[in-house]
Amino acid sequence: MIRIVLYQNTNQKIAEACGKWFPRVVSDETIGLEELAAHMASHNTPYSKGAILGMLTDAAACTKELLLLGKNVKFADIAIFSLGLKVKGGAPTRRTTTWRSTSWG
């Protein structure tokens, strides 16, 4: 069951939202790949937890690979994975017109 709580926005920097109430989904826990594989294996499937875990691990690795190639990855009815940046602006220079990822994390 999805749990929803109401919270009041107190951020005065966003005048139109300040003081208003908004719903927020609350999660009880985060499930990892191993727990997800065990849950999926319990759903009357011919695949073992290990086989499912292998497929999920490969899917995660391939998703990262495709993201680093500049592609978005869509898992139907769940999510679209894409990369984004959180940066502070600055003046561009010849050295900063193109960036390459050097690590994932």
Residue pairs with C-beta under 8 A, 6 or more apart in sequence:
2 25
3 25
3 26
3 28
4 23
4 24
4 25
4 26
5 23
5 24
5 26
6 21
6 22
6 23
6 24
7 21
7 22
7 24
8 19
8 20
8 21
8 22
9 17
9 18
9 19
9 20
9 21
9 22
10 18
10 19
11 17
11 18
12 18
31 39
33 53
33 56
33 57
33 60
34 49
34 53
36 52
36 56
37 49
37 50
37 52
37 53
37 56
38 49
40 47
40 49
40 52
41 47
41 48
41 49
41 52
45 52
63 73
63 81
64 104
66 73
67 73
67 81
67 82
67 83
68 83
68 101
68 104
72 80
72 81
72 82
73 80
73 81
73 82
74 80
74 81
75 81
90 96
